[in-house]
Amino acid sequence: MENNNFFAHETAVIDQPCTIGKGTKIWHFSHIMSNCSLGENCNIGQNVVISPDVHLGNNVKVQNNVSIYTGVNCEDDVFLGPSMVFTNVINPRSAVNRKSEYMKTTVRKGASIGANATIVCGNDIGKFAFIGAGAVVVKEVKPYALVVGNPSKQIGWMSEYGHRLIFDDQGFATCPESHEKYQLKNDLVHKIN
């Protein structure tokens, strides 16, 4: 399926109604369900499922084999690594219908979630946070935090360019790539303008 605004591979299934932004690409065997909103310049990899009422901002990159369930929303510039997992019910049982109990999870601007990570529902991911491959997130993640492991544990801080921030005694750090400066104060990181 091709139109003036976005590209969808012929094997992709797109239910109506939904909104798909200009420049977005949807690849092989992916399913975009009704009432979704995908921003501009997103890339939806192979074998991705986006459930009803999910919102993706602009420039969201969804790698192969990711399911984004109802209750999950991603802001601009989010990266979802291959085969990472979201949940949307805290106590699922096959014989119990809990569709009215879907919990919300928001992935804030610029956050990256590594391959095979699991995000347990109801735990928001802060802006520019970095979730390591295989991590199991069971609590909220602060902006710019680097978390790894099962259950996940914060082990540091990351710049907007995805580099580890090393803070000096006064609580200042510089990204080695962008040379942008950051401050760590009260266990929160802020970029200095």
N, C-alpha and C positions, 0 to 999 in steps of 0.2 A: 504494500500500500504506500503510495507516494502522493503527496500534495505539495502545494506551494509553501507550506509552513514547516512540516516535519517529515521524517522518513520512518516507515515501518516495514520491516522485512515481510515478505509474503506469508510466512508461517506465523507471524504475530497475530494475536487475537485482541481486538480492542472493542470492548463493550461500550454502548452508548447509554446515557450521555456521559461524556468526560471532556476534559479540556487538556490539550497538549500544546505546549508553547513552540514558537518558531525555533527551528534549528535542532530540535530534539530528535534523537535516533533511538529506535526500538528494534532490537535484534531478534534472532531466531528463537522461535518457540516461546516467546514471552507473552504474558496475558495481563492486559490492563483492564481492570474491572470497572463497573459503572461508578459514576460520581467521583472519579479521581481527578486530581488537578496536577499536571506535570508542568513545570516552568519551562523557560526557554533554555536551549542548549544543554539539555540533560542527555545522558547516555545510559540507556537501559540495556544491559548485557543479555546474553543468551539465557533462556530458561528462568526468567524472572517473573514473579507474580506480584502484582500490586493490587491489593484488596480494595473493596469499596470505601469511598470517603477518605482515602489517603491523599495528603497534599505533599508534593515535592516542590521546593523552591527552584530557582534558576541554577543552572550549572551543577546539578547533582549527578554524580557518577555512581551507578549501581552496577557492580560487577556480576559475573555469572552466578546463577543458582541462589539468588537472594529472594526471599519472600518478605514483602512489607505488608504487614497485616493491619486491618482496621484499628484505629487508635494511634497509629504511628504517623508522625509528621516530621518532615525534614526541611530545615531552612536552606537558604542558598549555600552553594559551594560545599555540600556534604559529600564525603566519599564513603561508600559502603563496599568493603572488600569481599572477595569471592567467598560464597557459601556462609557468610555471616548470618546470624539468626536473630529475629525479634520474636518475642512472645507477646500475647495480648490478654491472656487470662492467667491469674496467679495460681489457681488450683483446678486445672482442667480434669474433667472426667468424661469419658465417652458417653455415658448414659445420662449425663446432666447437661441440659442446655444452658449455657452461660453467656449467650450472645449479648444480653443486656448488661453484662458485667465487664465488657472490654475496658481495660485500663489504658490510659493515654501515656505515650512516651514521645517526647520532643527531642530531636537531635538538632542542636543549635548551629548557627552559621559556622562553616569552615571546619566542623569536626570530622575526624577520620576514624573509621572503625575497621580494624584489621580482619584478615581472612579467618573464617571459622570462629569468630567471636560470637558470644551470645549476650543479648541485652534482655534481661528479665524486665517485664512490663512495669510501668510506673516509675521508672528511673530515668530522669532526663539526663542528657549528655550536654555539657556546657560548650559554649562557643570555642572553637579551635582546640578542643580536647582531642587526645590521641589514645585510642583503645588498641592495645597490642593484639597481635594475632592469637587466637585461641582463648582470649580472656572471657570470663563470665562475670558480667556486670550485675551486681545485686544491690547497688545503692547509687544515689545520684553522683554524677561526675562533675567536678568543678570546671569552670572555663580554664583552658590552657593546660589542664592536668594530663599527665601521662600515667595510664593505668595498665597493669598486666596481671596475669595469673587467674587462678580459680580457687576461691572467689577472688575477684579482682582487687588489687591494692594499688594505691597511688605511690609511684616511685620517683616522681619528678614532675617537671613542667616542660612544655613544648612551645616553640614560637609559631607564629602564623605560617611560616615557611616549612614547618615540620622538623625543626632542629631542637635538640635538647638544650634547655636554658640552664646555665650555671651562674648562680647568683653570688655576688661578692658579699662582704661583711655588712655593707650598707643596704643590701637587698636589691641591687641592680644587676641586670644581665643584658647582653647584646646578642642578637641572632647573628651567627657567623656568615649567613648568606645575604640577608637583606640589610644587615647593620641597624635594624630597628631596635629600640631600647625598651626594656620591660622593667617593672618594679614589682617586687614581692612584698606585700604588706598585709598583716593580719591573715596570713595563710590564703591570700588571693593574689592572682597575678593580673596586672593591668599593663597594657601597652602605653608607653609615654609618647605623646604626640610631639 
